[in-house]
Amino acid sequence: MEHRRTHKWAFPLGVLLVALAVVGAVTLVRLAAGGAARQLSQAKDKERYEKFLAAIIVQDPDPFDAPKSVPMQNVPQLLNICLWVITQPDDAGRTPEAIPMDDDGNLMVPQRMVEDAYQRIFGTTPPSHMNVEGSDFDFIYDDEAQCYRVPVTGSLAIYFPRVREIVKKTGNSVELTVEYLAYDDFKLDARGRPLEPEASKVMTFVLYETPEGLDGLQVGTIRQPAGIGYAPGAPQIS
């Protein structure tokens, strides 16, 4: 039975950015050591996919064959991803100016922004709007105000993506094997150099290249590869 990591809202993003930088550093070390021409030619593609996937796997959504087939009880997972993308602060830590705040200090994310993000990320519209429940918080959907009320504080316990392999490209689709790296998977050796982190989990993603997507990409499928899941000895956090 698969154990899932406890997920909490991810403000600020500093740890995420540092972790992604470590992933990049480890990748460069591996490429320099291996000198594989094919890996070098794919490095930019992998970096682009990892940047896109960072917003997806931070919420660790359940697998699905297509966004339209996601059961209603799992739709909040995809809404959560959209809210995360919409409310990311800029490099100076400022939230988007287009999002007002209520008297309690919550962001009032307009419903239309969530629908637009859902379309860009998943290529379809959300089947319904609803509250998004978390371990330490709730994102309340306000039907009267047509918005989601999102707190801007919270704790951090997230995954970071590393594309292990670009399995194949077919037309406008690309199949990826993606490793989920947890914050505590990142370690340094005695000289302060990053060690190769061991993935906590491995999943297959199918992405679609489209100008309408987020950074030109949309999520088509998330599934667990046959015979691959959590890495042996990796932390199993529920």
Secondary structure, 3 states (H helix, E strand, C coil): CCCCCCCCCCCCCHHHHHHHHHHHHHHHHHHHHHCCHHHHHHHHHHHHHHHHHHHHHCCCCCCECCHHHCCHHHHHHHHHHHHHHHCCCCCCCCCCCCCCECCCCCEEEEHHHHHHHHHHHHCCCCCCCCCEECCCCEEEEECCCCEEEECCCCCCCCEEEEEEEEEEEECCEEEEEEEEEEHHHCCECCCCCECCCCCCEEEEEEEEEEEEEECCEEEEEEECCCCCCCCCCCCCCC
